[in-house]
């Protein structure tokens, strides 16, 4: 993800962009399938909606998509994936902390 977000003077090879896009799509799909999205806040709904939009087939670049647009799509995926991963980590830390507290109170 870090490489996908690096600022570049020139575009990377299209093959690298496509491979990275595929990996990011998999990571993001896994993250949004988790139960952490049961929290009803405007921010979590917006992030989940943005993730679903990016994962939709109509958003996905094709072989005929210009390289610059494919690259920008990959960067958008990386940004949303990074945010979703941060939410995931925070929610799991909070969930683990609550579980340990309940166990120690028994």
Backbone as a printed PyTorch tensor [residue, N CA C, xyz], in Angstrom:
tensor([[[  0.8270,  -1.1780,   0.0000],
         [  0.0000,   0.0000,   0.0000],
         [  0.8780,   1.2500,   0.0000]],

        [[  1.9680,   1.1970,   0.7440],
         [  2.8530,   2.3510,   0.8140],
         [  3.3890,   2.7230,  -0.5660]],

        [[  3.7730,   1.7200,  -1.3510],
         [  4.2900,   1.9900,  -2.6940],
         [  3.2100,   2.5870,  -3.5800]],

        [[  1.9830,   2.1550,  -3.3930],
         [  0.8790,   2.6720,  -4.2150],
         [  0.6340,   4.1440,  -3.9360]],

        [[  0.9550,   4.5920,  -2.7310],
         [  0.6970,   5.9790,  -2.3410],
         [  1.8970,   6.8920,  -2.5280]],

        [[  3.0430,   6.3420,  -2.9240],
         [  4.2250,   7.1760,  -3.1440],
         [  3.9730,   8.1800,  -4.2670]],

        [[  4.4740,   9.3740,  -4.0760],
         [  4.3910,  10.3670,  -5.1440],
         [  5.4480,  10.0500,  -6.1770]],

        [[  5.0620,  10.1480,  -7.4380],
         [  5.9640,   9.7850,  -8.5250],
         [  6.0210,  10.9090,  -9.5470]],

        [[  7.1380,  10.9990, -10.2220],
         [  7.2710,  11.9550, -11.3160],
         [  6.6590,  11.3620, -12.5760]],

        [[  6.8360,  10.0620, -12.7720],
         [  6.2530,   9.4010, -13.9400],
         [  5.3930,   8.2320, -13.4700]],

        [[  4.5100,   7.7950, -14.3320],
         [  3.6350,   6.6790, -13.9960],
         [  4.4370,   5.3810, -13.9570]],

        [[  4.0660,   4.4800, -13.0460],
         [  4.7160,   3.1700, -13.0510],
         [  4.2260,   2.3620, -14.2590]],

        [[  4.8590,   1.2500, -14.4970],
         [  4.4270,   0.3550, -15.5690],
         [  2.9840,  -0.0650, -15.3350]],

        [[  2.2190,  -0.1680, -16.3970],
         [  0.8000,  -0.5170, -16.2790],
         [  0.6270,  -1.8850, -15.6180]],

        [[  1.5170,  -2.8120, -15.9050],
         [  1.4230,  -4.1400, -15.2930],
         [  1.5060,  -4.0400, -13.7680]],

        [[  2.4240,  -3.2120, -13.2670],
         [  2.5510,  -3.0260, -11.8170],
         [  1.2730,  -2.3980, -11.2560]],

        [[  0.7410,  -1.4000, -11.9390],
         [ -0.4920,  -0.7490, -11.4990],
         [ -1.6240,  -1.7640, -11.4400]],

        [[ -1.7650,  -2.5800, -12.4650],
         [ -2.8460,  -3.5690, -12.4960],
         [ -2.6860,  -4.6220, -11.4100]],

        [[ -1.4570,  -5.0870, -11.1800],
         [ -1.2070,  -6.0820, -10.1310],
         [ -1.4870,  -5.4930,  -8.7530]],

        [[ -1.0310,  -4.2850,  -8.5170],
         [ -1.2660,  -3.6240,  -7.2350],
         [ -2.7520,  -3.3700,  -7.0290]],

        [[ -3.4420,  -2.9750,  -8.0770],
         [ -4.8910,  -2.7590,  -8.0040],
         [ -5.5960,  -4.0410,  -7.5910]],

        [[ -5.2290,  -5.1450,  -8.1840],
         [ -5.8470,  -6.4320,  -7.8580],
         [ -5.6320,  -6.7830,  -6.3900]],

        [[ -4.4210,  -6.5880,  -5.8950],
         [ -4.1210,  -6.8720,  -4.4870],
         [ -4.9320,  -5.9600,  -3.5660]],

        [[ -4.9690,  -4.6700,  -3.8870],
         [ -5.7010,  -3.7230,  -3.0500],
         [ -7.1930,  -4.0330,  -3.0330]],

        [[ -7.7480,  -4.4100,  -4.1840],
         [ -9.1620,  -4.7770,  -4.2420],
         [ -9.4440,  -5.9560,  -3.3080]],

        [[ -8.5450,  -6.9290,  -3.2920],
         [ -8.7110,  -8.0760,  -2.4000],
         [ -8.6410,  -7.6810,  -0.9390]],

        [[ -7.6740,  -6.8410,  -0.5980],
         [ -7.5350,  -6.3880,   0.7890],
         [ -8.7750,  -5.6010,   1.2280]],

        [[ -9.2170,  -4.6920,   0.3770],
         [-10.3670,  -3.8610,   0.7310],
         [-11.6300,  -4.6980,   0.8560]],

        [[-11.8270,  -5.6400,  -0.0480],
         [-13.0070,  -6.5100,   0.0260],
         [-13.0120,  -7.2970,   1.3350]],

        [[-11.8490,  -7.7780,   1.7450],
         [-11.7430,  -8.5140,   3.0100],
         [-12.0670,  -7.6030,   4.1960]],

        [[-11.5410,  -6.4070,   4.1810],
         [-11.7680,  -5.4780,   5.2870],
         [-13.2260,  -5.0800,   5.4310]],

        [[-13.9080,  -4.8450,   4.3300],
         [-15.2930,  -4.3730,   4.4610],
         [-16.2690,  -5.4960,   4.7380]],

        [[-15.8130,  -6.7480,   4.6250],
         [-16.6810,  -7.8740,   4.9700],
         [-16.6880,  -8.1500,   6.4680]],

        [[-15.8400,  -7.4970,   7.2170],
         [-15.7420,  -7.7280,   8.6550],
         [-16.9020,  -7.0750,   9.3870]],

        [[-17.1770,  -7.5530,  10.5760],
         [-18.2930,  -7.0330,  11.3750],
         [-18.0210,  -5.6700,  11.9990]],

        [[-16.8600,  -5.0780,  11.7700],
         [-16.5760,  -3.7610,  12.3510],
         [-17.4880,  -2.6880,  11.7970]],

        [[-18.1520,  -2.9710,  10.6790],
         [-18.9670,  -1.9550,  10.0290],
         [-20.3620,  -1.8680,  10.6220]],

        [[-20.5860,  -2.5210,  11.7680],
         [-21.8920,  -2.4210,  12.4070],
         [-22.0480,  -1.1140,  13.1820]],

        [[-20.9740,  -0.3620,  13.3220],
         [-21.0290,   0.9230,  14.0100],
         [-21.6790,   1.9410,  13.0830]],

        [[-22.7280,   2.5470,  13.5490],
         [-23.4880,   3.4820,  12.7190],
         [-23.0550,   4.9260,  12.9760]],

        [[-22.0470,   5.3330,  12.2530],
         [-21.6480,   6.7340,  12.2710],
         [-21.6270,   7.2110,  10.8260]],

        [[-21.7370,   8.4970,  10.6600],
         [-21.7100,   9.0470,   9.2920],
         [-20.3840,   8.7270,   8.6130]],

        [[-19.2910,   8.7650,   9.3580],
         [-17.9790,   8.5040,   8.7840],
         [-17.8340,   7.0500,   8.3490]],

        [[-18.3020,   6.1190,   9.1850],
         [-18.1680,   4.7090,   8.8150],
         [-19.0540,   4.3710,   7.6280]],

        [[-20.2550,   4.9450,   7.5700],
         [-21.1410,   4.7200,   6.4200],
         [-20.5210,   5.2910,   5.1490]],

        [[-19.9340,   6.4870,   5.2460],
         [-19.3140,   7.1140,   4.0780],
         [-18.1220,   6.2820,   3.5900]],

        [[-17.3010,   5.8040,   4.5120],
         [-16.1510,   4.9880,   4.1340],
         [-16.6060,   3.6770,   3.4970]],

        [[-17.5970,   3.0460,   4.0810],
         [-18.1080,   1.7970,   3.5360],
         [-18.7130,   2.0070,   2.1540]],

        [[-19.4600,   3.0920,   1.9780],
         [-20.0380,   3.3960,   0.6590],
         [-18.9520,   3.6640,  -0.3800]],

        [[-17.9210,   4.4040,   0.0120],
         [-16.8290,   4.6900,  -0.9160],
         [-16.0990,   3.4030,  -1.3000]],

        [[-15.8900,   2.5300,  -0.3180],
         [-15.2280,   1.2540,  -0.5950],
         [-16.0560,   0.4150,  -1.5590]],

        [[-17.3390,   0.3250,  -1.3200],
         [-18.2150,  -0.4660,  -2.2020],
         [-18.2470,   0.1200,  -3.6120]],

        [[-18.2390,   1.4280,  -3.7000],
         [-18.2350,   2.0780,  -5.0110],
         [-16.9440,   1.7490,  -5.7740]],

        [[-15.8150,   1.8210,  -5.0820],
         [-14.5350,   1.5070,  -5.7180],
         [-14.4470,   0.0360,  -6.1280]],

        [[-15.0890,  -0.8390,  -5.3660],
         [-15.0380,  -2.2670,  -5.6700],
         [-16.0520,  -2.6760,  -6.7380]],

        [[-16.9600,  -1.7940,  -7.0830],
         [-17.9550,  -2.1020,  -8.0990],
         [-17.3070,  -2.2970,  -9.4590]],

        [[-17.9110,  -3.1610, -10.2600],
         [-17.3520,  -3.4650, -11.5790],
         [-17.2740,  -2.2420, -12.4820]],

        [[-18.2150,  -1.3170, -12.3460],
         [-18.2180,  -0.1400, -13.2150],
         [-17.0570,   0.8080, -12.9120]],

        [[-16.4860,   0.7330, -11.7190],
         [-15.3610,   1.6060, -11.3520],
         [-14.0240,   1.0010, -11.7870]],

        [[-14.0000,  -0.2830, -11.9670],
         [-12.7590,  -1.0060, -12.2430],
         [-12.2020,  -0.6650, -13.6330]],

        [[-10.9200,  -0.3240, -13.7060],
         [-10.3140,  -0.0410, -15.0090],
         [-10.2650,  -1.2920, -15.8910]],

        [[-10.3070,  -1.0820, -17.1790],
         [-10.1780,  -2.1760, -18.1390],
         [ -8.8550,  -2.0180, -18.8750]],

        [[ -8.5910,  -2.9110, -19.7920],
         [ -7.3530,  -2.8200, -20.5760],
         [ -7.2960,  -1.5470, -21.4060]],

        [[ -8.4650,  -1.0090, -21.7560],
         [ -8.4970,   0.1920, -22.5980],
         [ -8.5010,   1.4870, -21.7870]],

        [[ -8.5640,   1.3610, -20.4620],
         [ -8.5160,   2.5530, -19.6100],
         [ -7.1420,   3.1920, -19.7370]],

        [[ -7.0790,   4.4940, -19.9610],
         [ -5.7680,   5.1600, -20.0400],
         [ -4.9470,   4.9260, -18.7630]],

        [[ -3.6440,   4.7810, -18.8970],
         [ -2.7840,   4.4920, -17.7440],
         [ -2.9390,   5.4750, -16.5810]],

        [[ -3.1100,   6.7570, -16.8810],
         [ -3.2550,   7.7460, -15.8140],
         [ -4.5090,   7.5200, -14.9850]],

        [[ -5.6060,   7.1530, -15.6450],
         [ -6.8510,   6.8840, -14.9230],
         [ -6.7440,   5.5940, -14.1070]],

        [[ -6.0870,   4.5790, -14.6680],
         [ -5.8800,   3.3270, -13.9350],
         [ -5.0210,   3.5770, -12.6930]],

        [[ -4.0230,   4.4250, -12.8460],
         [ -3.1400,   4.7630, -11.7230],
         [ -3.9060,   5.5120, -10.6310]],

        [[ -4.7140,   6.4630, -11.0180],
         [ -5.5020,   7.2220, -10.0330],
         [ -6.5190,   6.3350,  -9.3270]],

        [[ -7.0970,   5.3900, -10.0430],
         [ -8.0160,   4.4340,  -9.4190],
         [ -7.2640,   3.6150,  -8.3680]],

        [[ -6.0570,   3.1500,  -8.7230],
         [ -5.2480,   2.3810,  -7.7830],
         [ -4.9360,   3.2060,  -6.5350]],

        [[ -4.6020,   4.4710,  -6.7130],
         [ -4.3040,   5.3410,  -5.5690],
         [ -5.5410,   5.5450,  -4.6970]],

        [[ -6.6990,   5.6990,  -5.3070],
         [ -7.9450,   5.8290,  -4.5450],
         [ -8.2040,   4.5730,  -3.7300]],

        [[ -7.9910,   3.4140,  -4.3460],
         [ -8.1240,   2.1500,  -3.6150],
         [ -7.1630,   2.1040,  -2.4300]],

        [[ -5.9270,   2.5310,  -2.6510],
         [ -4.9250,   2.5010,  -1.5820],
         [ -5.3260,   3.4070,  -0.4210]],

        [[ -5.8320,   4.5850,  -0.7220],
         [ -6.2450,   5.5130,   0.3370],
         [ -7.4070,   4.9560,   1.1520]],

        [[ -8.4050,   4.4200,   0.4760],
         [ -9.5670,   3.8750,   1.1780],
         [ -9.1740,   2.6150,   1.9460]],

        [[ -8.3020,   1.8030,   1.3680],
         [ -7.8460,   0.5910,   2.0500],
         [ -7.0570,   0.9510,   3.3060]],

        [[ -6.2090,   1.9520,   3.1990],
         [ -5.4370,   2.3870,   4.3740],
         [ -6.3700,   2.8820,   5.4850]],

        [[ -7.3770,   3.6460,   5.1340],
         [ -8.3280,   4.1470,   6.1300],
         [ -9.1230,   3.0010,   6.7410]],

        [[ -9.5970,   2.0720,   5.8970],
         [-10.3560,   0.9300,   6.4040],
         [ -9.4970,   0.0550,   7.3150]],

        [[ -8.2260,  -0.1020,   6.9780],
         [ -7.3200,  -0.8840,   7.8210],
         [ -7.1180,  -0.2060,   9.1730]],

        [[ -7.0330,   1.1120,   9.1820],
         [ -6.8900,   1.8410,  10.4520],
         [ -8.1380,   1.6700,  11.3110]],

        [[ -9.2960,   1.7520,  10.7000],
         [-10.5570,   1.5430,  11.4310],
         [-10.5870,   0.1230,  11.9880]],

        [[-10.2150,  -0.8320,  11.1700],
         [-10.1860,  -2.2300,  11.5820],
         [ -9.2890,  -2.4180,  12.8060]],

        [[ -8.0720,  -1.8700,  12.7350],
         [ -7.1390,  -1.9950,  13.8710],
         [ -7.7140,  -1.3540,  15.1200]],

        [[ -8.2570,  -0.1620,  15.0010],
         [ -8.8220,   0.5260,  16.1670],
         [ -9.9760,  -0.2510,  16.7780]],

        [[-10.8510,  -0.7670,  15.9430],
         [-12.0080,  -1.5120,  16.4490],
         [-11.5770,  -2.8130,  17.1040]],

        [[-10.5710,  -3.4790,  16.5380],
         [-10.1170,  -4.7270,  17.1440],
         [ -9.3950,  -4.4780,  18.4540]],

        [[ -8.6310,  -3.4210,  18.5540],
         [ -7.9780,  -3.0720,  19.8160],
         [ -9.0450,  -2.7860,  20.8610]],

        [[-10.0730,  -2.0220,  20.4950],
         [-11.1600,  -1.6930,  21.4140],
         [-11.9170,  -2.9540,  21.8210]],

        [[-12.2050,  -3.8210,  20.8670],
         [-12.9410,  -5.0600,  21.1560],
         [-12.1330,  -5.9520,  22.0780]],

        [[-10.8220,  -6.0840,  21.8350],
         [ -9.9640,  -6.9070,  22.6800],
         [ -9.8620,  -6.3240,  24.0860]],

        [[ -9.7840,  -5.0090,  24.1800],
         [ -9.6980,  -4.3470,  25.4830],
         [-10.9760,  -4.6120,  26.2870]],

        [[-12.1280,  -4.5090,  25.6560],
         [-13.4050,  -4.7690,  26.3370],
         [-13.4990,  -6.2220,  26.7820]],

        [[-13.0640,  -7.1450,  25.9200],
         [-13.1140,  -8.5670,  26.2500],
         [-12.2200,  -8.8630,  27.4480]],

        [[-11.0060,  -8.2900,  27.4560],
         [-10.0960,  -8.5250,  28.5900],
         [-10.6640,  -7.9380,  29.8830]],

        [[-11.3020,  -6.7750,  29.7950],
         [-11.8990,  -6.1480,  30.9670],
         [-13.0120,  -7.0210,  31.5230]],

        [[-13.8490,  -7.5370,  30.6320],
         [-14.9510,  -8.4010,  31.0860],
         [-14.4070,  -9.6820,  31.7200]],

        [[-13.3670, -10.2590,  31.1380],
         [-12.7860, -11.4730,  31.6840],
         [-12.1450, -11.2310,  33.0380]],

        [[-11.5390, -10.0810,  33.2320],
         [-10.8830,  -9.7970,  34.5130],
         [-11.8970,  -9.4450,  35.5870]],

        [[-13.1160,  -9.0630,  35.2180],
         [-14.1520,  -8.7150,  36.1820],
         [-14.9290,  -9.9410,  36.6640]],

        [[-14.6260, -11.0850,  36.1330],
         [-15.3590, -12.3100,  36.5460],
         [-14.9000, -12.8050,  37.8620]]])
